[in-house]
Amino acid sequence: MKLPELRLEHIDFLEKNIDAMDETLPPMRFFVLPGGHTAISQAHVARCVCRRAERLVVHLSSEETVNPLILTYLNRLSDYLFTLSRKIALDLGAEEQPWIPEK
């Protein structure tokens, strides 16, 4: 199967978009739980799937040669998806759900 070539520009694109969204967001004061709107939860689910893929690629890289850009891209993509979930919450006026650990 022919896959598209991953290039540094793809990672730069994610980072620029993360920075652009971050400029509009309030500072994080707590961990955020998925919720508040279906679109927010879907972005969080996509982030979880991306993190799982990242862990699998890390495991694969212990046995096979893996292009290091793949790991960097997956890491930045999961950060992008998290920032996107916060941006969606802001745009929709949904309150972010703080995670409050039980003592």
C-alpha positions in Angstrom: 0.0 0.0 0.0 1.4 3.4 -1.0 1.1 5.8 1.9 1.6 9.6 1.6 5.0 10.8 2.6 5.2 12.4 6.0 7.2 15.6 6.0 8.2 18.2 8.6 5.8 20.7 7.1 2.9 18.5 8.3 4.2 18.8 11.8 4.7 22.5 11.4 1.2 22.9 10.2 -0.2 21.2 13.4 2.0 23.3 15.6 1.0 26.6 13.9 -2.6 25.7 14.3 -2.2 24.7 17.9 -0.5 28.0 18.6 -3.3 29.9 16.8 -6.0 28.2 18.8 -4.1 28.6 22.0 -3.9 32.3 21.6 -7.7 32.5 21.9 -8.1 30.1 24.8 -8.0 30.9 28.5 -5.1 29.5 30.5 -5.6 25.9 31.7 -6.1 25.8 35.4 -7.1 22.2 35.7 -7.2 18.9 33.8 -10.2 18.8 31.4 -12.7 16.0 31.1 -14.5 15.2 27.8 -18.0 16.7 27.9 -20.1 19.7 27.4 -21.0 18.9 23.8 -20.9 15.9 21.5 -18.2 17.6 19.3 -16.0 18.2 22.3 -16.3 14.5 23.4 -15.5 13.3 19.8 -12.3 15.4 19.7 -11.3 13.8 23.0 -12.0 10.3 21.7 -10.0 11.1 18.6 -7.2 12.2 20.8 -7.3 9.0 22.8 -7.2 6.9 19.6 -4.2 9.0 18.4 -2.4 8.4 21.8 -3.1 4.7 21.5 -1.6 4.7 18.0 1.5 6.6 19.3 2.0 3.9 22.0 1.7 1.1 19.4 4.3 2.9 17.1 6.6 3.2 20.1 6.3 -0.5 20.7 6.8 -1.2 17.0 9.9 1.0 17.0 11.5 -1.4 19.5 11.3 -4.2 17.0 11.4 -2.4 13.6 12.8 0.7 12.1 10.3 3.5 12.3 10.5 6.9 10.7 10.9 9.3 13.8 8.6 11.8 12.1 5.8 9.4 12.6 6.1 9.5 16.4 6.5 13.3 16.4 3.5 13.7 14.1 1.3 11.5 16.3 2.3 13.3 19.4 1.6 16.7 17.9 -1.7 15.5 16.4 -2.9 14.4 19.8 -2.0 17.8 21.2 -3.8 19.4 18.3 -6.9 17.4 19.0 -6.8 18.3 22.7 -6.5 22.0 21.8 -9.2 21.6 19.2 -11.6 20.2 21.9 -10.9 23.3 24.1 -11.4 25.6 21.1 -14.7 23.9 20.2 -15.8 24.4 23.9 -15.0 28.1 23.7 -16.7 28.6 20.3 -19.9 26.8 21.6 -19.9 28.5 24.9 -19.7 25.1 26.6 -18.2 25.1 30.1 -15.0 22.9 30.4 -15.4 20.1 32.8 -12.6 20.1 35.3 -11.2 16.8 36.6 -11.3 16.9 40.4 -9.5 13.9 41.9 -11.1 12.3 44.9 -9.0 12.6 48.0 
